[in-house]
């Protein structure tokens, strides 16, 4: 049996299951402070005999296994979690192999293995919700270099009608600062779910997302783009993305048929937790290969 933690800024999802993606049991825990949240996480997993635990975490996180702070959450805006030793805490409690990556990289892994990008060796998974993050699979592997990708913080051009200063505490008007859920709410004075009929809201959102996708396409050339997160539950955004993206690319590169290329998650809300199960399985296999 494998354990999985999808650690989000609003809630933690904990589950047990297997490498086929089958989930046996799960719970949701509010993300408050580490002392409270982790106590509930630990109590959940103590009910089961897990062989490994995979963590897909909000970030930024330290994924460099050679680093002295490997396994930590680092410069997060959620200040109570800054420098929290996530992997160390789980390892010390359960003494099992631990897989660790970003929540969006975990979701990309889940979608590439069992979801909308199944059978492909390349995809980008983007979540547009409380924040914006993206994970990528390149030639069958999760993309990682000096650190993990932070694609939500790229710079985009402002919409001609947008005077909103931006919500990101680090960059103000980066992609996340202009297009994440809290930015929509602050700009328009209502939550996205209450703005369904306001066409200009979703036209502007599609404009920003299309710009970001153009950059991801030009840099990574993914074979599938998957858009998840709460904002993307407003399906009308897709039509604006499909409208703006070809205009921005302007025939510089050829694009596939967009409705089959830029899609919702095949696993729905389970992309992240399924990918975290796979991170646990990878950690277990790595441990066995060293023995």
N, C-alpha and C positions, 0 to 999 in steps of 0.2 A: 504494500500500500504506500502511496506517495502523498505528501502534503503540499499544499499550494497556498501562497499568500499573494493576493492582489492588493497592494497597499496604495490606496488613493488618498488624495488630499481631503476628501469628504468622508470616505468610509473605507474600511478594510473588508475584503471578502476572503474568508478562509475556507478551504475545502480539502477533502481527501478523495482520492480517486486513483486512476492508473494511467499508464503511458498511452492508452488508446483515447484518452480524453474523457473517459467516462467518469463522472463525478458521483460519488456515493453519498456524501453529506457536505453541507455548506452552511456557513453563518455569515451575517454582516455585523460589523462592529463600527460604531462611530469613530472617526479619527479625532481624538481630543489631544491628550498629551501622552508621551511614551509610557509613563508609569501605568496609566489607566488602560490604554488600548492594548499594550503588550501583555498585560495581565490576562485580559480576555482571550487574546490570541493563544497564549501558552496553555490556558485552561482547556481551550478547545482541542488542541493537539494532544494533550495528555490523555484524552479518552481513547486514543488510537496508537497502534504500533506502526509508526511510519518509518520507512527505510531511508527517506531523504525528503527534504523540503525545498521547494522552489519559491523564490521571492521575485515578484515584479513590482518595483517600488516607484512612487513619485520621486522626483529628483530636484536638483542634480544629486547624483550618487557617485561614489568612487568604485569604478569597476576594474581598476588596474590591480591585478592580483599581486604584483610586485610592490605595491604601495603600502606603507605602514598604516594607512587609513582605509585599506580595502574593506568594502562591506559597509561603509558608513554612508548615511545621508549627509550631504555637505552643505552647500550654501542655499538652502531652501528658504522661501519666504515664510514657511511655517516654522517660526523661530524656536518653538519648543522641541522641534525635531532636528535642529541644526547640530551636526556632528554626532548624531545618534548612531551607535555601533550596531547596526541591524543584524548583520551576519553573525557577528561575535555573540550577540545575545541569544540567537537561536541555536548556534552550535554549542554554547556552554550549557544550555538547558536540555537539549535533546541528543547531543553527541552523534549527529548524523550528517552526511554530506549536505551542503546547502548550495543551491544554484541561485545566482543573484544577477539581476539586470533591471533595466527600467521597465515600468509598467507598459509602455508603448512597444518596446522591443519584445516583451513577452507576448503582447497581443499580435505583433507581426509574426512571431514564431507560431502562435496558435493558428492564425489565418493561413499561413503558408503550408502548415501540416494538415489541417482539417477543414479549412474554411474557403474563402473566396479565391485565394491564391494557391489552392491545393494543386500539386503537380508542377508548379512553377519554381524556379530557383531564384526568383527576384520579385520583390514587392515592397511597397511602402505602406505602412499603416499610420494614419493620422487620427488623433482624437481631438475633437473641437468641443470643449466643455468648459469646466471651471478654469482650465488652462488649455494650452495647445502644446501637444508633443507629438513626436513621430518616431517610429522605429523602422528600420530597413533590413531586409534580407538581400544580400548581394552575393551572387554565385553560391547560393545555398547556405550562407553563413550570416549571422547577425553582424551588422556593421558596427565596428568599434575601432578606435584609433588611440589617440592620446586619452580620450574619454569616450563617452557615448554621444550620439547625435543630440543636438538641442535645436531641432528644426522649427520649433515654435517661436524662436526669437530672432529669426531673420528679419531684415528690413524690407518693407513693402512701400510702394508709392501710395500716397493718400488718394482716396476717392475725391473727385472734384467738389462734392457737396459735404465733405466731412471736416468739421472744425474741432472734433473731440480730441482732447490732448493725449489720450491713451492711458491704459490702466496698469501697464507693467511697471513695478517699482524699480526695475533696473534700467529699462530702455524706453519707457513711456509708450511710444508709438511703433513698436515692433509688431509683427504679425499677431502674437498673443495679445499685446496691449490694445490692438484695434479690433480683434475679431473673436476673442474668447467670450464665453457667456457673461461674465461680469462687465465686460466692456459694452456689450449690447445693452445690458440693463441700465448701466450708468449713462450711456449716450442717449437712450430713448426714454428712460424714466420708468420702464416696465420690464419684467422678465420676458425672455424670448417667447415663452409659451402663451403669453398674453398679447403678443404682437403678430399673431399668425396672419391677420388680414392686411398688415402694413407692408405693401409690396416693396417700398423703398428700403425697409430694413433688410430684407433678404437679398435684394439686388446689390446693396452695399456689401453684405456678407459674402455673396458669391464673387464679387469683384476682388476682395482680399484673398479669398481661398484660391481663386484661379491664378492670381499672381504667385502665390506660394507654390502651387502645383507646377507652374511653368518652370520655376527654379529647380524643383526636385526632379522634374523630367529631364531638364538639360544637364543636370549634374550626375544623376544616378541612373537615368534611363530605365526605370522600373517596368516590369512586365504587367503589373497590376497596381492600382492605387485604391486603397480601402479607407473610407472616411467613416469614423465612428465618433462616439461622444454625444452628449445631450443635445448640443446645438444641431447636430446632423439628423436628429429626429424630425426636424423641420424639412421634410423632403423637397419642398419647393426650392431650397437652396441649390439642389443639383442642377436644375434647369438653367440657373444663372451661371453656374460653373461651366456647364456645357456651352453656354453662349460666349462667355468672356475668354475662355482658354484659347480657342482657335484664333480669336482676334489678337490676343497677346503674342502667341507663337508666330502668327502671320506667315504660315507655310515654311518657316525656317527648317523645322523638322516635320516629318509626317507623323500624324497622330492616329492611333487606332480609333475605331468607332467608340465614342466616349461613353455611351450608356453601358457598355460591357467592360470598359476599361477603368472607369472611376465609379466605384460601387460601394454599397453598404457592407458591413461585416457579414460574412457567411455564418459566423458563429453568434451573431447578435451581441448581447451583453456578456457572453461567455468567452470572448476572445482572450482577454487578459488572464482569467483564471485558468483556462485551458493551457495557454502558453506557460503559465507558472508551473503547472503539472509537468510540462515537458522540460522546463528548466531543472526540476527535481530529478527527472529521469536521466537527463544528461549528466548531472552531478553524480548520480549513483553509478552510471556507466564509467565515468572518469575515475571514480574511486576504485572500481573493480579493475580497471586497466592498469592502475599503478601497483596493484598488489601482485 
